[in-house]
Amino acid sequence: MLLLTKSIFAVMIGFFLSAILGFFIVPLFKKMHVGQRISSYVGENHKKKEGTPTMGGIIFILSTVIAMLVLVATGRVSYTSNLGIVLIVFIGHGLIGLLDDLLSIKKKNNEGLTVYQKLFLQVLIAILFFYIYMKNGGQTAFVVGTLHIDIEMGFLYGLFILLILVGSTNAVNLTDGLDGLAGGLSAIAMLAFALISLMVGYEDIGIFCLVLCGSLVGFLLYNTFPARIFMGDTGSLAIGGAMGAIAILTHRELTLIVVAGVFIVETLSVIIQTFSVQVFHKKVFLMTPLHHHFEKLGWKETDIVKMFWIVGLVLAMAGILFGVWL
């Protein structure tokens, strides 16, 4: 009962902090003219959104970090090395995204950091992750009990960490293309990982997931259609990094594929489209990522978001089943 009460409180504190911060940050960013530049190829419906404030990820990043500091300081949550790693990855990727967004605003286009600059910064975070993880006796084997997989990776586990972090951050980043899409899917995924973490004995990570889930729901007050602010790379990279780190630390890497299934399909649509165009000179989809394909088919933005949320929820439930009972 104490854990249930703590869990509900975690969601509530995340939600209210995010809602309050958003109330002040949204008009502040609007006055500062930190607007998102919209690429012409996405269509007129999106061009109308040009100038909408970006870097909104600051809202749920700050609310989550503040809430966790309060919970740790008051003894409601025990500080562990795992929690420290998650916070480092979460904040670190948020800072990479923030730098990327600031450069895009300064250049007045969507070109912030280069791919190599982003990768270099992500490598640094992965190295720090691996160092803390190994120092505290973390296992370096890839284990999936259900499938009887147990592969000792040794120092190659550091590369494995990097691949998951890069993959998850890019997946969330590509999905962030419609109002509320990435935010809603991320809240669902975090709720799933919260339940998985709590059930397999990682209370500290579980509470972090619940706080972030609440913060994302609070952020959606300002991010659902019509969005008053976008999360930007600040938010998408932070979420993706946290999601990847949580999957690694709870040893549920395959579960991540299920829970984050919509993010992965969105990424695969881009890979398939690029390969098909370059090799066969033909498009498989009308436009990628996949959510834009449905837009080209004439679907309303809100209908696409609702459909993706429903699919995300079903996959999250399947992920809980796979991650805990199977």
C-alpha positions in Angstrom: 0.0 0.0 0.0 2.9 2.3 0.8 4.4 1.7 -2.7 1.0 2.4 -4.3 0.7 5.7 -2.4 4.2 6.6 -3.3 3.6 5.8 -7.0 0.4 7.9 -7.1 2.3 10.8 -5.4 5.1 10.5 -7.9 2.7 10.9 -10.9 0.9 13.8 -9.2 4.0 15.8 -8.3 5.4 15.4 -11.8 2.1 16.5 -13.4 1.5 19.5 -11.2 5.1 20.7 -11.4 5.0 20.4 -15.2 1.6 22.1 -15.5 2.8 25.0 -13.4 6.2 25.4 -15.1 4.4 25.3 -18.5 2.0 28.0 -17.5 5.1 30.4 -17.1 7.5 29.0 -19.7 5.1 28.9 -22.7 4.3 32.6 -22.7 8.0 33.4 -21.8 9.3 31.5 -24.8 6.7 33.1 -27.0 7.9 36.5 -26.0 11.5 35.4 -26.6 10.6 34.4 -30.2 12.2 31.0 -29.9 10.0 29.6 -32.6 10.3 26.4 -34.5 11.2 26.5 -38.2 9.1 24.2 -40.3 10.4 22.5 -43.4 8.5 23.3 -46.6 8.3 19.6 -47.7 5.9 18.7 -44.8 3.0 20.7 -46.3 0.8 23.7 -45.7 -0.9 22.3 -42.6 2.5 22.3 -40.8 3.7 25.5 -42.3 0.9 27.2 -40.3 2.7 26.1 -37.1 5.9 28.0 -37.9 6.8 30.3 -35.0 5.4 28.0 -32.4 7.8 28.0 -29.4 10.2 25.1 -29.2 12.5 23.7 -26.5 9.4 22.8 -24.5 11.2 19.7 -23.2 12.6 22.0 -20.6 9.2 21.9 -18.9 9.1 18.1 -18.2 12.9 17.8 -17.8 13.0 20.5 -15.0 9.8 19.2 -13.3 11.1 15.6 -13.3 14.5 16.6 -12.0 13.1 18.9 -9.3 10.6 16.2 -8.2 13.3 13.5 -7.9 15.5 15.8 -5.9 12.7 16.5 -3.5 11.8 12.8 -3.2 15.4 11.9 -2.6 16.0 14.8 -0.1 12.9 13.9 1.9 13.8 10.2 2.0 10.8 9.1 -0.1 13.2 7.5 -2.7 16.6 6.0 -2.0 19.5 7.4 -4.1 21.3 4.6 -6.0 23.9 4.5 -8.7 21.3 3.3 -11.2 19.1 6.4 -10.4 22.2 8.6 -10.8 22.9 7.1 -14.3 19.3 7.6 -15.4 19.4 11.3 -14.3 22.8 11.8 -16.0 21.6 10.3 -19.3 18.3 12.2 -19.1 19.8 15.6 -18.3 22.9 15.0 -20.6 20.8 14.2 -23.7 18.5 17.0 -22.8 21.4 19.4 -22.9 22.5 18.0 -26.3 19.0 18.6 -27.6 19.0 22.1 -26.1 22.2 23.0 -27.8 20.8 21.6 -31.1 17.6 23.7 -30.7 19.5 26.9 -29.8 21.8 26.5 -32.8 18.7 25.9 -35.1 17.0 29.1 -33.7 20.2 31.1 -34.2 20.7 29.8 -37.8 16.9 30.3 -38.5 16.7 26.8 -39.9 16.4 23.2 -38.8 20.2 22.6 -39.0 21.6 22.6 -35.5 24.4 20.2 -34.4 25.8 18.0 -37.1 25.3 14.2 -37.0 28.9 13.7 -35.9 28.7 16.4 -33.2 25.6 14.7 -31.7 27.3 11.3 -31.9 30.4 12.6 -30.2 28.4 14.0 -27.3 26.4 10.8 -27.0 29.6 8.8 -26.9 30.8 10.9 -24.0 27.5 10.2 -22.1 27.7 6.5 -22.9 31.3 6.3 -21.6 30.2 8.0 -18.4 27.3 5.6 -18.2 29.5 2.5 -18.7 32.1 3.8 -16.2 29.6 4.3 -13.4 27.9 1.0 -14.3 31.1 -1.0 -14.2 32.3 0.7 -11.0 29.2 -0.4 -9.2 29.5 -4.0 -10.4 27.0 -4.0 -13.2 26.6 -7.2 -15.3 28.0 -7.1 -18.8 26.0 -10.1 -20.1 23.0 -9.8 -22.4 20.4 -12.0 -20.7 16.9 -12.9 -21.8 15.7 -15.7 -19.5 12.5 -16.5 -21.6 14.6 -17.2 -24.7 17.5 -18.8 -22.7 19.9 -16.2 -24.0 23.0 -15.5 -21.9 25.8 -13.8 -23.8 28.8 -12.4 -22.0 29.8 -9.2 -23.8 32.6 -7.8 -21.5 33.7 -4.4 -22.6 31.7 -4.6 -25.8 28.7 -3.9 -23.5 29.8 -0.3 -23.6 29.2 -0.3 -27.3 25.9 -2.0 -26.7 24.9 0.8 -24.4 25.9 3.4 -27.0 23.8 1.7 -29.7 20.7 1.5 -27.6 21.0 5.2 -26.5 21.6 6.4 -30.1 18.8 4.2 -31.4 16.2 5.2 -28.8 17.0 9.0 -29.0 16.7 9.0 -32.8 13.5 7.0 -32.7 11.8 9.4 -30.3 13.2 12.4 -32.3 11.8 11.1 -35.6 8.4 10.4 -34.0 8.1 14.0 -32.8 6.3 15.3 -35.8 2.7 15.8 -34.8 1.1 17.7 -31.9 1.2 15.5 -28.8 2.3 12.3 -30.7 5.8 11.8 -29.1 4.7 13.2 -25.7 1.7 10.9 -25.4 3.6 7.8 -26.6 6.4 8.6 -24.2 4.0 8.9 -21.3 2.6 5.5 -22.1 6.0 3.9 -22.5 7.2 5.4 -19.2 4.1 4.1 -17.4 4.9 0.6 -18.8 8.5 0.8 -17.7 7.5 2.1 -14.3 5.3 -1.0 -13.7 8.0 -3.3 -15.1 10.7 -1.7 -12.9 8.6 -1.8 -9.7 7.6 -5.5 -10.3 11.2 -6.7 -10.9 12.7 -4.8 -7.9 13.9 -1.4 -9.2 11.9 0.9 -7.1 14.1 4.0 -7.7 13.9 3.7 -11.5 10.1 2.9 -11.2 9.4 6.1 -9.3 11.5 8.1 -11.8 9.4 6.7 -14.7 6.2 7.6 -12.8 7.4 11.1 -12.2 8.4 11.5 -15.8 5.1 10.0 -16.9 3.2 12.6 -14.8 5.5 15.4 -16.1 4.8 14.4 -19.7 1.0 14.4 -19.1 1.4 17.9 -17.7 3.4 18.9 -20.7 0.6 17.6 -23.0 -1.7 20.3 -21.6 0.4 22.6 -23.8 1.5 20.2 -26.6 -1.7 18.5 -27.8 -3.4 19.9 -30.9 -3.2 22.8 -31.5 0.2 22.8 -29.8 1.2 25.9 -27.9 4.8 24.6 -27.6 6.9 21.8 -29.1 9.2 19.6 -27.1 12.0 20.1 -29.6 15.2 18.0 -29.6 15.6 19.1 -26.0 12.7 16.9 -25.1 12.9 14.1 -27.6 16.6 13.3 -27.0 16.1 13.4 -23.2 13.2 11.0 -23.4 14.9 8.7 -25.8 18.1 8.6 -23.7 16.1 7.9 -20.5 14.1 5.2 -22.1 17.3 3.4 -23.4 19.1 3.8 -20.0 16.1 2.3 -18.2 15.9 -0.7 -20.5 19.6 -1.4 -20.0 19.6 -1.0 -16.2 16.5 -3.2 -15.7 18.0 -5.7 -18.2 14.8 -5.4 -20.4 16.5 -4.5 -23.7 14.2 -6.7 -25.8 11.2 -5.4 -23.8 12.1 -1.9 -25.1 11.5 -3.1 -28.7 7.9 -4.0 -27.7 7.1 -1.0 -25.5 8.7 1.4 -27.9 7.2 -0.4 -30.9 5.6 2.7 -32.5 8.9 4.6 -32.2 10.7 1.7 -33.9 8.2 1.4 -36.7 8.5 5.1 -37.4 12.3 4.8 -37.6 12.0 1.7 -39.8 9.7 3.6 -42.2 12.5 6.1 -42.7 15.2 3.4 -43.2 13.0 1.5 -45.7 12.1 4.6 -47.6 15.7 5.8 -47.9 16.9 2.3 -49.0 14.1 1.9 -51.6 14.7 5.4 -53.1 18.4 4.9 -53.3 18.4 1.4 -54.6 15.2 1.0 -56.6 14.4 4.8 -57.1 10.8 4.1 -55.8 9.0 5.2 -52.7 7.4 2.7 -50.4 5.5 5.4 -48.5 4.0 8.6 -49.6 6.2 10.4 -47.0 8.2 9.4 -43.9 8.2 9.1 -41.0 5.1 7.0 -41.1 2.8 9.5 -39.5 3.3 11.8 -42.5 2.2 8.9 -44.8 -1.2 8.9 -43.1 -1.4 12.7 -43.5 -0.8 12.3 -47.2 -3.6 9.8 -47.3 -5.9 12.6 -46.0 -6.1 11.6 -42.3 -6.6 14.3 -39.7 -3.7 15.0 -37.5 -5.7 14.3 -34.3 -7.0 11.0 -35.7 -3.4 9.9 -36.5 -2.2 10.8 -33.0 -5.1 8.9 -31.4 -4.5 5.8 -33.5 -0.8 5.8 -32.7 -1.5 6.3 -29.0 -3.9 3.3 -29.0 -1.3 1.1 -30.7 1.3 2.4 -28.3 -0.9 1.4 -25.3 -1.5 -2.1 -26.7 2.2 -2.6 -27.2 2.9 -1.2 -23.7 0.6 -3.8 -22.2 2.3 -6.5 -24.3 5.7 -5.2 -23.1 4.6 -5.5 -19.5 3.5 -9.1 -20.0 6.8 -9.9 -21.8 9.0 -8.0 -19.3 7.5 -9.3 -16.1 5.8 -12.7 -16.6 7.5 -14.2 -19.6 
